[in-house]
Amino acid sequence: MFGLDTIPHFILAVIVSVINAVFLCLVATKLIHVLQLYGYRVRPYITWAVDIRQKFIIRLLALALLGFGSTFVLQMFLTVYVPREWRYLGLLLYFALGAILLGWMFRTPVKVPLKLTPRVWRLLTVFFLISVVLTYLLAWSGGVPKLEVGGVAFIPLLVYASPVTLLLAYYMLWPLEWLVKQHYLWRAKRKLFSPRYKDLIRIGITGSYGKTSCKNILAEMLSKKYKVLTSPASFNTPMGFCLTVNKELRPEHEVLIMEMGMRYKGDIRTMAKLFKPQHGMLTSIGSAHLQTMKTPENIKAEKYELINALPEEGFRVIGGEKPDNIEMCTEMALKFGITKKQIDEVIKELKPIPHRLELSTTENGVNIIDDSYNSCTEGTIKALELLGTFKGQKIILTPGMVELGKRADEENFKFGVRMAAVADKVIIVNEINRQQITDGLIAGGFKEENILFAKNLEVAKGIYAPMLKSGDTLLIENDLPDNYK
């Protein structure tokens, strides 16, 4: 009769190794997603991976221990009764629980999906090969002879080691990735500064918030006179610059507007050297990215790298304490010969930027202010000011603010105090800032019974939907980045 003992051991080991490597690759998509969100920077990825509050890492540990335990028990007590090939049956529980983990992973909605770039596929390929080798070595090894436990029992532990395995794949690929990056940068610079584009007007836009809005508004205004190209979506990194120039820039374009993002010191300076903007717009200087930039002074200095990089004859518009995006773009557009009449036409037709103070009204007459893209202190102040202009019941849905470093607790407490002066009910999503926001609300005189909690947005929807009626307003202030979920 056919059984596991009739299959050569090395073949079984290979089959199990491939199956486990495929499973680990599916798990690794979450890890690669986080690494991608951090711009492929290792230090913040490691900080995320060792954070004991991360539900994903906790689930990996639970899966590894349960899988190890089931295989260990089977081998420990049945090894005298069945051939050693049957030890692989102990992995059934591991793979069953792994399927549940994957189901949870892929059902969880994401704010910014994983971009399946060639770099991601290279990482997955190397990760797969490493996982095959490690699994095969464990399957083939003798394990712990005195305990009569084969190496198969240790295979499930590889799922908990997958963050480290990904780092190994990352460093193995690092020389290749550096060469690939230099190639794309060289292509983009060669194209942008070729004689064909010598008359191209280059405009850079940066700021703690309002970059994308200003980019889109200014592009609409300048389009009245010029053929304009803007960096798509939030392509505001060096590689985003390369993609825009290499794939989108055409000889007919007369103006190129680049959004320049910042997370770490040197980011704006690097972009300015690559792009060499002739004109620039600094929309705002706020608290965004305090976690990585450490101090407000560092943020200001880095943002001003754009202004400092401009030639003397270049146009500078710099936002004030409460910058008005339309006003700044109008001032810039006038300098490029756009008439006031043309500007007014554009303003009348402007559409809101998705998830950035985007206002809509449901069929039931409920007002929705969607400010879920990102939040910093200054952004929440503007959102609350807008909410205060509405009548009827005001409900705020928020997880608070993140990436504020040491000031996170203080800023979320203040956020709670400010919400208390405007809102009728507040629904706090997730647990990251729950206590700080709650303390701030209470300090602001908010009634505790009007503070509600939800573990995620789906649960929150079930809370606020029955409360809202015609004339009421819901403010959705921030949605946690995917590396916080």
Secondary structure, DSSP 8 states (H G I E B T S, - for coil): ---GGGS-HHHHHHHHHHHHHHHHHHHHHHHHHHHHHTTT-HHHHHHHHT-TT-HHHHHHHHHHHHHHHHHHHHHHHHTTTS-GGGGGGGHHHHHHHHHHHHHHHHHS--SS-----HHHHHHHHHHHHHHHHHHHHHHHS--BGGGTB-GGGGTTHHHHTHHHHHHHHHHHHHHHHHHHHHHHHHHHHHHHTSGGGTT-EEEEEE-SS-HHHHHHHHHHHHTTTS-EEE--TT--SHHHHHHIIIII--TT--EEEEE---SSTTHHHHHHHHH--SEEEE----STTHHHH-SHHHHHHHHHHHHHHS-TTS-EEE--SS--HHHHHHHHHHHTT--HHHHHHHHHH----TTSSEEEE-TTS-EEEEE-S---HHHHHHHHHHHTT--S-EEEEE----S-GGGHHHHHHHHHHHHHTT-SEEEEESSTTHHHHHHHHHHTT--GGGEEEESSHHHHHHHHTTT--TT-EEEEE----GGG-
